[in-house]
Amino acid sequence: MRFHMFGLVLSSVLVAACAPAQSPADDEAAVTAAVKAFQTAMDTGDAPTVMRYLADDALMMEGGTIENRMQYETNHLPADLEFAKGMTATRMPVQQTVLGDVAWVRTSTEFRGTFEGQPLALLGLETMVMTREPDGWKIKALHWSSRRLPAP
């Protein structure tokens, strides 16, 4: 009987320890805020804030390539920020699923403007996998794809 009671108490402690610290509505709001802050930083060329939202082991996937956080910061982020300078980004509402300490986020953005001296219109799709970290929600995996839109 004593072993059974120990198992029951241990199970209760583990369930309580794994339970989300915030309500689902708070988690959804925190994820949405993190996504918005990340996207705003991209749009405004704020590289330090962009990097603050990427987990140390984050992977970015675009155009058939995968970059880790350091590779992205060195190789790809400067081009992304340069692209954003000439674009107007119209964001669609964030769609997300939060399950405990993990969130899946889907967004789409219409980009219109000039890049490398040429008019450009794109529909960009973004998928993020985020995790709750001690200092907030971080992006663990980020996949971008896009297609050209007809010129206005």
N, C-alpha and C positions, 0 to 999 in steps of 0.2 A: 504494500500500500504506500509506503514511504517513497519508493522509486516512482510510482505512478503520480503521486502529488508533485514530486520534483519535476517530472516531465511536463506536467500541466502548467506549473509555474514558469518553467523555462520557455515553453511554447508561448505563453502569454507575454513574457518579456520580449521575445523575438518579434512577435506580431506588433507590439507597441513600438519597438525600435524601428521597424521597417515602415510604419505608417507615415504618410506625408505629414510634414510639419505645418503646412498651410492648407487652407481649404482649396478645393478645385478651382473656384472662381478667382482666388488670390493667385494661384499658380498660373492660370490662363492670363491674367492681367500682367503678371511679372514676365511671362514669356513674350507676350505682345510688346511690352515696353522694351525688352532687350532687343527684339527684332527691329523695332522702329528706331532705336538708338543706333544699332549697327547700320541699318540702311541710310539713315540720316548722315552718319559719319562717312559712308561711302559717297553719298551725293555731294557732300560739302568738302571732300578732300581731307578729312580728319583721320590721318593714318594711325595715330596713337589710339584713338577710340576704336577704330576698326579692329586693331590687334587686341585690344582689351577684351573684346567679345569672342575671340577665337581661343578655344582650349589649347593647352600646351601640345596635345597630341592630335589637333585638328587636321583633317584632310580636306582639300578643296579640289573639286572635279569639274573640269570644263574642257570642251573641245577635244575629248578623248585623252586628256592628260590628268594625272593626279599629282598634287603638290602637297607636301607637308607644310606646317605653319611657317617654318623658317624659309623654305623655298618660295612660298607664296609672298611673304613679306619682301623678299629680295627681288624676285623675278617678275611677279605678276601684279602685285598691288599697285606699283607706280603706274602701270598702263591702265588699270581699272580706274584709278583716280583721275588720270588724264582724260579718259573716255567720259567720265561723269561731268567734267568741266563744261563740255559743249552740249550736254544733254539736258532736257527737261524730263524728269521721271514722274510718271503718273502711276501711283501704286494702287492696286486692287486690294480689297480687304484681306487680311491675313486669315488663313485657314489653318487650324492647328488641332492636334490631339495631344493631350497631356496625360501621361500614365505614370504616376509616382514621380520619380526623379528624371524621367525622359520625356521629351516632347518632339513631335514630328510637325514641321511647319512647312506650309506651301504658300507661296506668294507668286503673283505675276505683276509685271511692270511694263508699261508702255514707255519706251524711250524715243524721244524725237529731238533732233538737233543736228549739229555738224560735228563730224569726227574726221580728222586728217584732211580738212578742207572740203569734205563732201557731205551733202545732206544725207541723213540716215534716219530711218524709222525701224524700230525693232520691238518685238514682243519678247520679253525675257521671262523665263520661268526659273524659280528658285526653290530648292528643297533643302531644308536644314534638319539635321538631327541635333538636338540640344540636350544637355544634361544639367541638372542642378548641382552647382559647385558651392563651396563655402562662401564665395564672394558673388554669387548670383548665377543666372543661367548663362551657359557658354555653348558656343557652336562646336560640335565634335566633327560633323561632316556637313559639307556644303556642296551642292551640285547646281550648276547653272547651265541653262541651254537657252537658245534664242532662235528666232526666225525673223526674216525681214518682213516688214509691213509695206503695203503700197504707199508711195509718196502722197502727201496731202494735196 
